[in-house]
Amino acid sequence: MRLLYLVKKEMLEVVRQRELLVLLFVAPLIQIVILGYVITTDVRNIPVAVVDLEQGRVSRAVTERLVRSPLFRVRSVTFREEDAGERFRRGEVSAIIVFRDPAAKGRVPLTLPEVQVHLDGVDANSSQIAAGYFNGLIRDVLAREVKRAGAKMPLEARPLIRYNPRLRSINFMGPGIVALLLTILSMFITSFSFVREREQQTMDTLLLSRLRPLEIYAGKALPAVVVGLVDMILGVAVVIFWFGIPVRGNLLHLFPAALLYLAAILSYALIISTVVSNQQQALFFTWFSLVLFLLLGGFFTPLESIHARAPGLMVLTDINPFRYLIKIIREIFLKGNGPAFFWRDLAALAAIALTLTSLSLLNFKRFISR
């Protein structure tokens, strides 16, 4: 009963602060909508210059496909190579398509032109994606020309894409954004809890009450769990109804993972709250930890890439709870899998949550004994 009164007191403090209510429940929805459009792996509207030195039927067909495609934005079509080269050097275009006549170099005349694709390699990731777009478009046009001549391609690849056949990046990033906002809100709210009580000189009042240390600890953590679950439900609703992300699994399977994740992340935030001396230090440690959680959790960079470049950092990814939550969310949304498929991730989350909760409780007992 005493614990319920403490939880009620914490919830009343949240409800009375209208600015905080907006920050907790309105701002996350706005952030999900904005981040859903901004955080994407798609590369579109690639500025392209076409240099048509061949001026044949194939080069015109490829140019028409480039103009009609939403992936490219044709800035110019020229017939002299130096014109486009200058624009490429100034950064006005990111790619140049050059069609050459093989006969101009003394070769045996061919029915198909020589095609060169020049890409700006400053953004290596975008350049690789754009190269795939160009190769697919040009290969499609050339395949049609071969069939027009009555021949067949000796080898034709027909990839079958499962779970996300339209290759919409929002289907992959949207569930991850929900996990991201759940992490941000939970960590920032909880990391300020005890240090705020100490700065406002109300911690002594709690300690002089008949509340046991465990009840004080739970009373600080449970309101953050409630707020986190509510924000998660709102975030899931936004990515489903606003962005049209299909849900192939049972969303009820998400709650055990969310509870384990919140137990882990809130325990870590409470450790920060009992270690630092003021709210500025809590802000610094929380932001520093948040960046590491995201970079080592597979949100932006695939874990396979981390393993290939820095195998020693995989130890940090193995103890990163964000890694397991984001994987479980994507498994539920995209593949429709249940606990039978990601029970190892749930077990890892449970182990991390148990370890962090134990450390947090021990540290809290030392904190109140000072």
N, C-alpha and C positions, 0 to 999 in steps of 0.2 A: 504493500500500500504506500509506504514512504517513497518507494521508487517511482510509483505512478505520479505522485505529487511533484517530484523533481522533474519528471518528463513533461508534465503539464506546465510547470514553470518555464522550462526551456522553450516549449512550443509557444507559450504566450509571449515570450520575448521576441520570437520571430514574427508572430502575427502583429504585434504592436508597431513594428518598424515597417511602414509601408514601402520605403525605399528598398529594404531588404527583400520584401515579398516580390517586388518587381524583378529584382536581381535573381531571385531563386526560381521563379516560375514563368516569367515573361521573357526575360533575356535569353534563357536557353532555347526557347522556341524560335526566337529571331535568329539566334546563332546557328541553329540547325538549318534553317532555310537558307541563310547566307552561305554557310560553309558547304551546303549541298550543291550549290552552283559554282563555288570557287574551288573547292578541293576536288580535283578531278584528274584522272590520268589520260583523258582524251586530249588529242591535239587536233584542233580545228582552225579553219581560216588561215592556213599556212600561206603567207605571201609568196607567190611564185612568178618568176619571169620565164617566158618561153623564147628560146632562140631556135627558129626554124630555118636551118641552113639547107634542109633537104626539100621542103615545100612540096611534099607528096601527099598522097591520100592517107597514109598511116599517121603521119605527123599531124595532119588536120584532125583526124579522128581522135587522137590522144588529146589534142588541145581542146576540142569540144567537150570531151569527158571531164577535163580539168575545170573548165568553166562551169559546167553543170553541177559538179560535185560540191557538197557543203564543206568538204574537208579542205578545200583549197580556195585561194583567192588570187586569180590571175591578175597581176598588176600590169603586165605588158607582154606583147608578142612582137618580137623584133626579128630581123633577118641578118643582123650583124652581131657577132659574138661580143665585141667590145662594148656595145651599148648596155647589155645586161650585166656585164662584168663590173662596170662602174657602180651600178645600183647595188650589186651584191656587196661590194667593198664598203659602201656607205651604210649598209645594214637596212636598206629599204625592202629587200626581199630576203627570205630565208632559204630559198631553193631556186636553182636554175635548171631547166630541162633543155638540153641541147640535142637537136636532131641533125645528124650528119649524113650526107650521101656517101656510102662506101666507095662508089666509083670515083669520087673526087680525090681519093688517096691512091689511085692506081690499082685498086682491087677489082676483082671480078664483080660486075654489076649484080646487085641483089635486089629482090623485090621489097625487102624490109630495110629500113634505115638503121643506122647506128644510133643508139640512144644513150646519152650521158646524163646523169643526175648529180648535180653539185649541191651539197648541203652545208649549211652553216653549223659547224661542230662546236660552237661555244656552249650551247645547251645540248649535251650529248644525249640525254634521254629523249628529248623531243626529236632530235635528228634521227635516232634509231626508229622511233615510231613512224616518223614521216617517210623514212626509207621503205618501211613495210607498206605504207599506203601507196607510194609511187610504184613499187614493184608489182603490187596486186593490180593496180589500174592498167599499167603498161602490159602486164602479162595477159590480162583479159582481152585487151584490144588486139594483141598479136595472135592470141588463140583464135579470135574470130576471123582474122585475116587468113590464118592457116586453113580453117574450115571453109572459108570462102573459095580458096584455091582447090578444094576437093581433097585435102589431105587431113590427117589426124595427128594430134599431138602424141608423141611417143610415150609420154608420161604426164598424167594429170592428177594433181593432189586435190582431194575433196575433204577438207577438215570438217569434222562434226563437233560442234561446240556444245557442251552440256552445261546445265544449270544457269548459264547466263548467255543464251544464244545470240542476243542482240549486242553483246559486249558493252552494255551500259555501265560506265564506271560508277555511277551513282548507286547501282545495285550492290557494288562491292564496298564503296566508301561510306554509304549512308548508315548501315549498321555500326560501322567503326566510329562515325561521328557521335552516335548515341553513347557508345562506351567512353569516348573522349570527354563529353560534357558531364557524364556521370562521375568521371574521375576528377575533373576540375572542381565541380561544385562540392563534392564530398571532401576533398582534401583541403580546400580553402576554408570551408565552414568549420571543420573540426580542428584544424591546426591552430586556430585562434582561440579555441574554447578556454583552456586552462590559463593560458597566458593573459587573456582578457580578464578573467576573474582575478588574477593576481594584480594586474594593473589597476583594476577598479576597487581593489582591496575588499572583495567579497568572498575570496577563497577561504579566509579565516572563519567566516560565518558558516560556510558549508562544513568545514572541519569541526566546528564546535557543535553542530547539530548532531542528532542521533543517527545520522546516516553513516553507514559503513563505507569504507573506501570503495568496495566493489559496487555499491549502489550509486555512489557519486560518478564512478567511471561509466557505468551503464546508463545513468541519467544523461550524461553528456553525449554518449554514442547513439542511443536509440533515436532521438529526434533527427539526427543526421541520416540515419538509415531510412526513416520515413520520408524525409525530403528527397533523398536519392531515389527511392523507388517511385515516388510520384513523378519526378523529373524523367525517369526512365520510361514510364508509361506514356507521358506526354511526347517524349522524343520518338518513341516507337510509332505513335499515332501519326506524327508529322511525316516521318519517312515513308509510311505506308500510304497515307491518303494524299499528301502533297506531292511526293515524288513518284508515287505509283510503284513502289518496290514490292514485288510479290513476296508473300510469306508462305514457304512450302512446308514448314514444320509447325510444331505446337509451341506457341509462345509461352505457355505455362512452364515449359522446360527451362525458360530463361530465368525464372525467379530463383531457383536454387543456386544457379551460378552467380546471379546478382547479389544474393545474400552473402555467399562466401566471399565474393570480391569486395563487397562493402566491409565485411569483417576485417579483411586484410588491409584495405586501403585506409580505413578509419583508425585501425590500430597504429598504422605507420604515422598517420597524421597526429594522433595523440602523443606518440613518442616525440614528434617535433614540438608539440605544444608544451611538453614538460621539460624539454631540453633548453629551449631558447629563453631569452630574458625579456623580450618585448615583441610586439606585433610586427615590427619591421623585419626583425630576424626571422620570424615565422613565415612572413611573405617570401623572403629570399630563399629559405630552405625548401619551401613548398614549390616554388617556381622551378628551382634547380632540379628537384626530384621529378616534377611533372615532365620536364623536357626529356629526361633520361627514360622515363616510363614510355613515352611516345616513340622515341627513336629506337629503343630496344624492344619494342613490343610488336613490330610488324605492321604498324599503321601506315607509315610512309615507305619503309624499306623492307623488302621481303627478308625473312630470317635466313633464307639460303644465301643471300648476298652477304649478310653479316658473317655467316660461317665461312664463306669463301675468302673474304678479305681479312677478317680478324677472328680466327677460331677461339682465341682466348676470351673474347667478349660473350661467347655463348653461355658462359657461366652466369653472367648478369641477366641474360634473356631467360634462363631457366628459372630464376627466382623472381621474375617480373610478373606480378599477377595480371597486369594489363594484357600481356601476351595471350593468356588463356581465356580471358573474358572475350576479347575481340574474335578469337578463333571460334568460340562457342556460338557467339551471336551470328557470325557468318555461316556457320554450319546449319543453324536453325533456319535462317532466312533463305539462303541460296540452295542448300542441298536437302532441307527437310529432315535432317538427321535428329535422332533423339539421344538420350543419355547412353544408350548402348554403343554409340559411335564415338562419343567424346567423354567417356567416363574417366579416362586417364587425365584429361584436362581438369575435370572436376576434382579428382583426387589430388592433383598438384595444387589446385586452388585451396582445397581444404588443408593441406599440409602447410602452405604458406600462411593461411589465415590463422591456424593454430599456433604456429611459431611466432608470428608478429603479435598476436593477442597476448601470448604468455610474456613476451618481452615487454610489451606495453604495460601490462599489469605490474610487473616487477619494477619497472621504471616509475610508474605512478606511485607505488608504495614508497619508493625512495624520495619521490617529489614531495609527498605530504609529510614525510618525517623530518624535513629540513627545519 
